[in-house]
Amino acid sequence: MQMTSLVDVTVPARVAAGQEVEFAFGTSTLRAVVPDGVSEGMVFQVEVAEASGEPEVVERLLSYVDSRASSGDIMDRFVAWFERERIEEAFEAFVATHAHVLSSSGGVEGEQDHAWWPLYQEYSAIFEGFLEKFLCEAGCTADEFGAAAQGASGMNEIYLQIFLAQSEYTMFVELLTMEAQKQRDAGT
């Protein structure tokens, strides 16, 4: 039987239900999604499996988004797909692999190197590929997805914003710049 601990997590300012928060557990920093009905300043508990350090709340989130996806709503299916396909992690892996290209940049505010453009195009192609994959799996058109996205709210809107932000050039440069700094600080 795996040992677990209950960790009290206080919802920080400007964070609402459905948004992700980080919390400390031992020497690890873990993430959890604020449950429905919990708001700024309130405390919720996360069950953490001590051997793996993985919070079970993630499993609950996946179960929750999968159950919502069964409603047939395009945006509910999008959120479940986003989690199932680990979209955010795919972008993070790309950024970690290519951050060295921006290692000496001043970021978005600094001088822009023309060599970044082909890298951004490659990054954009990944984004577009993910979107096409979702549209195909969901059996909907880009117009249907766009209409559903315009009406997105709550958790669906948050996931949509995270996904769409990945396609922006300034976000691309910011992510690479932050990762390059992180790698420099770590000496890698």
MODELLER restraints for C-alpha pairs under 7 A, 6 or more apart:
rsr = mdl.restraints
at = mdl.atoms
rsr.add(forms.Gaussian(group=physical.xy_distance, feature=features.Distance(at['CA:2:A'], at['CA:49:A']), mean=6.71, stdev=0.5))
rsr.add(forms.Gaussian(group=physical.xy_distance, feature=features.Distance(at['CA:3:A'], at['CA:49:A']), mean=6.00, stdev=0.5))
rsr.add(forms.Gaussian(group=physical.xy_distance, feature=features.Distance(at['CA:3:A'], at['CA:50:A']), mean=5.67, stdev=0.5))
rsr.add(forms.Gaussian(group=physical.xy_distance, feature=features.Distance(at['CA:4:A'], at['CA:47:A']), mean=6.36, stdev=0.5))
rsr.add(forms.Gaussian(group=physical.xy_distance, feature=features.Distance(at['CA:4:A'], at['CA:48:A']), mean=5.32, stdev=0.5))
rsr.add(forms.Gaussian(group=physical.xy_distance, feature=features.Distance(at['CA:4:A'], at['CA:49:A']), mean=4.33, stdev=0.5))
rsr.add(forms.Gaussian(group=physical.xy_distance, feature=features.Distance(at['CA:4:A'], at['CA:50:A']), mean=5.29, stdev=0.5))
rsr.add(forms.Gaussian(group=physical.xy_distance, feature=features.Distance(at['CA:5:A'], at['CA:47:A']), mean=5.61, stdev=0.5))
rsr.add(forms.Gaussian(group=physical.xy_distance, feature=features.Distance(at['CA:5:A'], at['CA:48:A']), mean=5.25, stdev=0.5))
rsr.add(forms.Gaussian(group=physical.xy_distance, feature=features.Distance(at['CA:5:A'], at['CA:49:A']), mean=6.60, stdev=0.5))
rsr.add(forms.Gaussian(group=physical.xy_distance, feature=features.Distance(at['CA:5:A'], at['CA:50:A']), mean=6.77, stdev=0.5))
rsr.add(forms.Gaussian(group=physical.xy_distance, feature=features.Distance(at['CA:6:A'], at['CA:45:A']), mean=6.04, stdev=0.5))
rsr.add(forms.Gaussian(group=physical.xy_distance, feature=features.Distance(at['CA:6:A'], at['CA:46:A']), mean=5.54, stdev=0.5))
rsr.add(forms.Gaussian(group=physical.xy_distance, feature=features.Distance(at['CA:6:A'], at['CA:47:A']), mean=4.56, stdev=0.5))
rsr.add(forms.Gaussian(group=physical.xy_distance, feature=features.Distance(at['CA:6:A'], at['CA:48:A']), mean=6.27, stdev=0.5))
rsr.add(forms.Gaussian(group=physical.xy_distance, feature=features.Distance(at['CA:7:A'], at['CA:45:A']), mean=5.39, stdev=0.5))
rsr.add(forms.Gaussian(group=physical.xy_distance, feature=features.Distance(at['CA:7:A'], at['CA:46:A']), mean=5.17, stdev=0.5))
rsr.add(forms.Gaussian(group=physical.xy_distance, feature=features.Distance(at['CA:7:A'], at['CA:47:A']), mean=6.34, stdev=0.5))
rsr.add(forms.Gaussian(group=physical.xy_distance, feature=features.Distance(at['CA:8:A'], at['CA:43:A']), mean=6.23, stdev=0.5))
rsr.add(forms.Gaussian(group=physical.xy_distance, feature=features.Distance(at['CA:8:A'], at['CA:44:A']), mean=5.79, stdev=0.5))
rsr.add(forms.Gaussian(group=physical.xy_distance, feature=features.Distance(at['CA:8:A'], at['CA:45:A']), mean=4.61, stdev=0.5))
rsr.add(forms.Gaussian(group=physical.xy_distance, feature=features.Distance(at['CA:8:A'], at['CA:46:A']), mean=6.55, stdev=0.5))
rsr.add(forms.Gaussian(group=physical.xy_distance, feature=features.Distance(at['CA:9:A'], at['CA:23:A']), mean=6.62, stdev=0.5))
rsr.add(forms.Gaussian(group=physical.xy_distance, feature=features.Distance(at['CA:9:A'], at['CA:43:A']), mean=5.37, stdev=0.5))
rsr.add(forms.Gaussian(group=physical.xy_distance, feature=features.Distance(at['CA:9:A'], at['CA:44:A']), mean=5.39, stdev=0.5))
rsr.add(forms.Gaussian(group=physical.xy_distance, feature=features.Distance(at['CA:9:A'], at['CA:45:A']), mean=5.92, stdev=0.5))
rsr.add(forms.Gaussian(group=physical.xy_distance, feature=features.Distance(at['CA:10:A'], at['CA:41:A']), mean=5.97, stdev=0.5))
rsr.add(forms.Gaussian(group=physical.xy_distance, feature=features.Distance(at['CA:10:A'], at['CA:42:A']), mean=5.65, stdev=0.5))
rsr.add(forms.Gaussian(group=physical.xy_distance, feature=features.Distance(at['CA:10:A'], at['CA:43:A']), mean=4.31, stdev=0.5))
rsr.add(forms.Gaussian(group=physical.xy_distance, feature=features.Distance(at['CA:10:A'], at['CA:44:A']), mean=6.57, stdev=0.5))
rsr.add(forms.Gaussian(group=physical.xy_distance, feature=features.Distance(at['CA:11:A'], at['CA:39:A']), mean=6.41, stdev=0.5))
rsr.add(forms.Gaussian(group=physical.xy_distance, feature=features.Distance(at['CA:11:A'], at['CA:40:A']), mean=4.93, stdev=0.5))
rsr.add(forms.Gaussian(group=physical.xy_distance, feature=features.Distance(at['CA:11:A'], at['CA:41:A']), mean=5.11, stdev=0.5))
rsr.add(forms.Gaussian(group=physical.xy_distance, feature=features.Distance(at['CA:11:A'], at['CA:42:A']), mean=5.61, stdev=0.5))
rsr.add(forms.Gaussian(group=physical.xy_distance, feature=features.Distance(at['CA:11:A'], at['CA:43:A']), mean=6.21, stdev=0.5))
rsr.add(forms.Gaussian(group=physical.xy_distance, feature=features.Distance(at['CA:12:A'], at['CA:40:A']), mean=5.62, stdev=0.5))
rsr.add(forms.Gaussian(group=physical.xy_distance, feature=features.Distance(at['CA:12:A'], at['CA:41:A']), mean=6.03, stdev=0.5))
rsr.add(forms.Gaussian(group=physical.xy_distance, feature=features.Distance(at['CA:13:A'], at['CA:40:A']), mean=5.42, stdev=0.5))
rsr.add(forms.Gaussian(group=physical.xy_distance, feature=features.Distance(at['CA:13:A'], at['CA:41:A']), mean=6.86, stdev=0.5))
rsr.add(forms.Gaussian(group=physical.xy_distance, feature=features.Distance(at['CA:14:A'], at['CA:40:A']), mean=6.58, stdev=0.5))
rsr.add(forms.Gaussian(group=physical.xy_distance, feature=features.Distance(at['CA:15:A'], at['CA:40:A']), mean=5.95, stdev=0.5))
rsr.add(forms.Gaussian(group=physical.xy_distance, feature=features.Distance(at['CA:16:A'], at['CA:34:A']), mean=6.76, stdev=0.5))
rsr.add(forms.Gaussian(group=physical.xy_distance, feature=features.Distance(at['CA:16:A'], at['CA:39:A']), mean=5.30, stdev=0.5))
rsr.add(forms.Gaussian(group=physical.xy_distance, feature=features.Distance(at['CA:16:A'], at['CA:40:A']), mean=6.37, stdev=0.5))
rsr.add(forms.Gaussian(group=physical.xy_distance, feature=features.Distance(at['CA:17:A'], at['CA:34:A']), mean=4.71, stdev=0.5))
rsr.add(forms.Gaussian(group=physical.xy_distance, feature=features.Distance(at['CA:17:A'], at['CA:35:A']), mean=5.29, stdev=0.5))
rsr.add(forms.Gaussian(group=physical.xy_distance, feature=features.Distance(at['CA:17:A'], at['CA:36:A']), mean=4.98, stdev=0.5))
rsr.add(forms.Gaussian(group=physical.xy_distance, feature=features.Distance(at['CA:17:A'], at['CA:37:A']), mean=6.64, stdev=0.5))
rsr.add(forms.Gaussian(group=physical.xy_distance, feature=features.Distance(at['CA:17:A'], at['CA:38:A']), mean=5.83, stdev=0.5))
rsr.add(forms.Gaussian(group=physical.xy_distance, feature=features.Distance(at['CA:17:A'], at['CA:39:A']), mean=6.12, stdev=0.5))
rsr.add(forms.Gaussian(group=physical.xy_distance, feature=features.Distance(at['CA:18:A'], at['CA:33:A']), mean=5.70, stdev=0.5))
rsr.add(forms.Gaussian(group=physical.xy_distance, feature=features.Distance(at['CA:18:A'], at['CA:34:A']), mean=5.25, stdev=0.5))
rsr.add(forms.Gaussian(group=physical.xy_distance, feature=features.Distance(at['CA:18:A'], at['CA:35:A']), mean=6.09, stdev=0.5))
rsr.add(forms.Gaussian(group=physical.xy_distance, feature=features.Distance(at['CA:18:A'], at['CA:36:A']), mean=6.61, stdev=0.5))
rsr.add(forms.Gaussian(group=physical.xy_distance, feature=features.Distance(at['CA:18:A'], at['CA:154:A']), mean=6.91, stdev=0.5))
rsr.add(forms.Gaussian(group=physical.xy_distance, feature=features.Distance(at['CA:18:A'], at['CA:155:A']), mean=4.93, stdev=0.5))
rsr.add(forms.Gaussian(group=physical.xy_distance, feature=features.Distance(at['CA:19:A'], at['CA:33:A']), mean=5.42, stdev=0.5))
rsr.add(forms.Gaussian(group=physical.xy_distance, feature=features.Distance(at['CA:19:A'], at['CA:34:A']), mean=5.65, stdev=0.5))
rsr.add(forms.Gaussian(group=physical.xy_distance, feature=features.Distance(at['CA:20:A'], at['CA:31:A']), mean=6.48, stdev=0.5))
rsr.add(forms.Gaussian(group=physical.xy_distance, feature=features.Distance(at['CA:20:A'], at['CA:32:A']), mean=5.49, stdev=0.5))
rsr.add(forms.Gaussian(group=physical.xy_distance, feature=features.Distance(at['CA:20:A'], at['CA:33:A']), mean=4.24, stdev=0.5))
rsr.add(forms.Gaussian(group=physical.xy_distance, feature=features.Distance(at['CA:20:A'], at['CA:34:A']), mean=6.15, stdev=0.5))
rsr.add(forms.Gaussian(group=physical.xy_distance, feature=features.Distance(at['CA:21:A'], at['CA:31:A']), mean=5.50, stdev=0.5))
rsr.add(forms.Gaussian(group=physical.xy_distance, feature=features.Distance(at['CA:21:A'], at['CA:32:A']), mean=5.52, stdev=0.5))
rsr.add(forms.Gaussian(group=physical.xy_distance, feature=features.Distance(at['CA:21:A'], at['CA:33:A']), mean=6.17, stdev=0.5))
rsr.add(forms.Gaussian(group=physical.xy_distance, feature=features.Distance(at['CA:21:A'], at['CA:34:A']), mean=7.00, stdev=0.5))
rsr.add(forms.Gaussian(group=physical.xy_distance, feature=features.Distance(at['CA:22:A'], at['CA:29:A']), mean=6.40, stdev=0.5))
rsr.add(forms.Gaussian(group=physical.xy_distance, feature=features.Distance(at['CA:22:A'], at['CA:30:A']), mean=5.50, stdev=0.5))
rsr.add(forms.Gaussian(group=physical.xy_distance, feature=features.Distance(at['CA:22:A'], at['CA:31:A']), mean=4.31, stdev=0.5))
rsr.add(forms.Gaussian(group=physical.xy_distance, feature=features.Distance(at['CA:22:A'], at['CA:32:A']), mean=6.47, stdev=0.5))
rsr.add(forms.Gaussian(group=physical.xy_distance, feature=features.Distance(at['CA:23:A'], at['CA:29:A']), mean=5.57, stdev=0.5))
rsr.add(forms.Gaussian(group=physical.xy_distance, feature=features.Distance(at['CA:23:A'], at['CA:30:A']), mean=5.36, stdev=0.5))
rsr.add(forms.Gaussian(group=physical.xy_distance, feature=features.Distance(at['CA:23:A'], at['CA:31:A']), mean=6.10, stdev=0.5))
rsr.add(forms.Gaussian(group=physical.xy_distance, feature=features.Distance(at['CA:24:A'], at['CA:30:A']), mean=6.16, stdev=0.5))
rsr.add(forms.Gaussian(group=physical.xy_distance, feature=features.Distance(at['CA:32:A'], at['CA:57:A']), mean=6.34, stdev=0.5))
rsr.add(forms.Gaussian(group=physical.xy_distance, feature=features.Distance(at['CA:32:A'], at['CA:58:A']), mean=6.57, stdev=0.5))
rsr.add(forms.Gaussian(group=physical.xy_distance, feature=features.Distance(at['CA:46:A'], at['CA:55:A']), mean=6.60, stdev=0.5))
rsr.add(forms.Gaussian(group=physical.xy_distance, feature=features.Distance(at['CA:46:A'], at['CA:57:A']), mean=6.10, stdev=0.5))
rsr.add(forms.Gaussian(group=physical.xy_distance, feature=features.Distance(at['CA:47:A'], at['CA:55:A']), mean=5.83, stdev=0.5))
rsr.add(forms.Gaussian(group=physical.xy_distance, feature=features.Distance(at['CA:47:A'], at['CA:56:A']), mean=5.65, stdev=0.5))
rsr.add(forms.Gaussian(group=physical.xy_distance, feature=features.Distance(at['CA:47:A'], at['CA:57:A']), mean=6.68, stdev=0.5))
rsr.add(forms.Gaussian(group=physical.xy_distance, feature=features.Distance(at['CA:48:A'], at['CA:54:A']), mean=5.98, stdev=0.5))
rsr.add(forms.Gaussian(group=physical.xy_distance, feature=features.Distance(at['CA:48:A'], at['CA:55:A']), mean=4.24, stdev=0.5))
rsr.add(forms.Gaussian(group=physical.xy_distance, feature=features.Distance(at['CA:48:A'], at['CA:56:A']), mean=5.90, stdev=0.5))
rsr.add(forms.Gaussian(group=physical.xy_distance, feature=features.Distance(at['CA:49:A'], at['CA:55:A']), mean=6.14, stdev=0.5))
rsr.add(forms.Gaussian(group=physical.xy_distance, feature=features.Distance(at['CA:49:A'], at['CA:56:A']), mean=6.94, stdev=0.5))
rsr.add(forms.Gaussian(group=physical.xy_distance, feature=features.Distance(at['CA:65:A'], at['CA:76:A']), mean=6.94, stdev=0.5))
rsr.add(forms.Gaussian(group=physical.xy_distance, feature=features.Distance(at['CA:65:A'], at['CA:79:A']), mean=6.62, stdev=0.5))
rsr.add(forms.Gaussian(group=physical.xy_distance, feature=features.Distance(at['CA:65:A'], at['CA:80:A']), mean=5.13, stdev=0.5))
rsr.add(forms.Gaussian(group=physical.xy_distance, feature=features.Distance(at['CA:66:A'], at['CA:80:A']), mean=5.45, stdev=0.5))
rsr.add(forms.Gaussian(group=physical.xy_distance, feature=features.Distance(at['CA:68:A'], at['CA:76:A']), mean=5.73, stdev=0.5))
rsr.add(forms.Gaussian(group=physical.xy_distance, feature=features.Distance(at['CA:69:A'], at['CA:76:A']), mean=4.63, stdev=0.5))
rsr.add(forms.Gaussian(group=physical.xy_distance, feature=features.Distance(at['CA:69:A'], at['CA:77:A']), mean=4.31, stdev=0.5))
rsr.add(forms.Gaussian(group=physical.xy_distance, feature=features.Distance(at['CA:69:A'], at['CA:80:A']), mean=6.18, stdev=0.5))
rsr.add(forms.Gaussian(group=physical.xy_distance, feature=features.Distance(at['CA:74:A'], at['CA:145:A']), mean=6.83, stdev=0.5))
rsr.add(forms.Gaussian(group=physical.xy_distance, feature=features.Distance(at['CA:74:A'], at['CA:148:A']), mean=6.50, stdev=0.5))
rsr.add(forms.Gaussian(group=physical.xy_distance, feature=features.Distance(at['CA:75:A'], at['CA:148:A']), mean=6.41, stdev=0.5))
rsr.add(forms.Gaussian(group=physical.xy_distance, feature=features.Distance(at['CA:75:A'], at['CA:149:A']), mean=6.76, stdev=0.5))
rsr.add(forms.Gaussian(group=physical.xy_distance, feature=features.Distance(at['CA:75:A'], at['CA:152:A']), mean=6.83, stdev=0.5))
rsr.add(forms.Gaussian(group=physical.xy_distance, feature=features.Distance(at['CA:75:A'], at['CA:156:A']), mean=5.99, stdev=0.5))
rsr.add(forms.Gaussian(group=physical.xy_distance, feature=features.Distance(at['CA:76:A'], at['CA:156:A']), mean=6.57, stdev=0.5))
rsr.add(forms.Gaussian(group=physical.xy_distance, feature=features.Distance(at['CA:79:A'], at['CA:156:A']), mean=6.28, stdev=0.5))
rsr.add(forms.Gaussian(group=physical.xy_distance, feature=features.Distance(at['CA:79:A'], at['CA:159:A']), mean=6.31, stdev=0.5))
rsr.add(forms.Gaussian(group=physical.xy_distance, feature=features.Distance(at['CA:95:A'], at['CA:175:A']), mean=6.80, stdev=0.5))
rsr.add(forms.Gaussian(group=physical.xy_distance, feature=features.Distance(at['CA:95:A'], at['CA:176:A']), mean=5.58, stdev=0.5))
rsr.add(forms.Gaussian(group=physical.xy_distance, feature=features.Distance(at['CA:95:A'], at['CA:179:A']), mean=6.99, stdev=0.5))
rsr.add(forms.Gaussian(group=physical.xy_distance, feature=features.Distance(at['CA:96:A'], at['CA:179:A']), mean=6.26, stdev=0.5))
rsr.add(forms.Gaussian(group=physical.xy_distance, feature=features.Distance(at['CA:99:A'], at['CA:176:A']), mean=4.83, stdev=0.5))
rsr.add(forms.Gaussian(group=physical.xy_distance, feature=features.Distance(at['CA:99:A'], at['CA:177:A']), mean=6.78, stdev=0.5))
rsr.add(forms.Gaussian(group=physical.xy_distance, feature=features.Distance(at['CA:99:A'], at['CA:179:A']), mean=5.85, stdev=0.5))
rsr.add(forms.Gaussian(group=physical.xy_distance, feature=features.Distance(at['CA:99:A'], at['CA:180:A']), mean=4.82, stdev=0.5))
rsr.add(forms.Gaussian(group=physical.xy_distance, feature=features.Distance(at['CA:100:A'], at['CA:180:A']), mean=5.85, stdev=0.5))
rsr.add(forms.Gaussian(group=physical.xy_distance, feature=features.Distance(at['CA:102:A'], at['CA:176:A']), mean=6.50, stdev=0.5))
rsr.add(forms.Gaussian(group=physical.xy_distance, feature=features.Distance(at['CA:102:A'], at['CA:177:A']), mean=6.00, stdev=0.5))
rsr.add(forms.Gaussian(group=physical.xy_distance, feature=features.Distance(at['CA:102:A'], at['CA:180:A']), mean=6.51, stdev=0.5))
rsr.add(forms.Gaussian(group=physical.xy_distance, feature=features.Distance(at['CA:103:A'], at['CA:177:A']), mean=6.96, stdev=0.5))
rsr.add(forms.Gaussian(group=physical.xy_distance, feature=features.Distance(at['CA:103:A'], at['CA:180:A']), mean=5.14, stdev=0.5))
rsr.add(forms.Gaussian(group=physical.xy_distance, feature=features.Distance(at['CA:105:A'], at['CA:111:A']), mean=6.95, stdev=0.5))
rsr.add(forms.Gaussian(group=physical.xy_distance, feature=features.Distance(at['CA:107:A'], at['CA:173:A']), mean=6.17, stdev=0.5))
rsr.add(forms.Gaussian(group=physical.xy_distance, feature=features.Distance(at['CA:107:A'], at['CA:174:A']), mean=6.07, stdev=0.5))
rsr.add(forms.Gaussian(group=physical.xy_distance, feature=features.Distance(at['CA:107:A'], at['CA:177:A']), mean=5.49, stdev=0.5))
rsr.add(forms.Gaussian(group=physical.xy_distance, feature=features.Distance(at['CA:108:A'], at['CA:170:A']), mean=6.18, stdev=0.5))
rsr.add(forms.Gaussian(group=physical.xy_distance, feature=features.Distance(at['CA:108:A'], at['CA:173:A']), mean=6.01, stdev=0.5))
rsr.add(forms.Gaussian(group=physical.xy_distance, feature=features.Distance(at['CA:108:A'], at['CA:174:A']), mean=6.26, stdev=0.5))
rsr.add(forms.Gaussian(group=physical.xy_distance, feature=features.Distance(at['CA:124:A'], at['CA:167:A']), mean=6.01, stdev=0.5))
rsr.add(forms.Gaussian(group=physical.xy_distance, feature=features.Distance(at['CA:127:A'], at['CA:167:A']), mean=6.37, stdev=0.5))
rsr.add(forms.Gaussian(group=physical.xy_distance, feature=features.Distance(at['CA:135:A'], at['CA:141:A']), mean=6.20, stdev=0.5))
rsr.add(forms.Gaussian(group=physical.xy_distance, feature=features.Distance(at['CA:135:A'], at['CA:142:A']), mean=6.87, stdev=0.5))
rsr.add(forms.Gaussian(group=physical.xy_distance, feature=features.Distance(at['CA:165:A'], at['CA:171:A']), mean=6.43, stdev=0.5))
rsr.add(forms.Gaussian(group=physical.xy_distance, feature=features.Distance(at['CA:166:A'], at['CA:172:A']), mean=6.60, stdev=0.5))
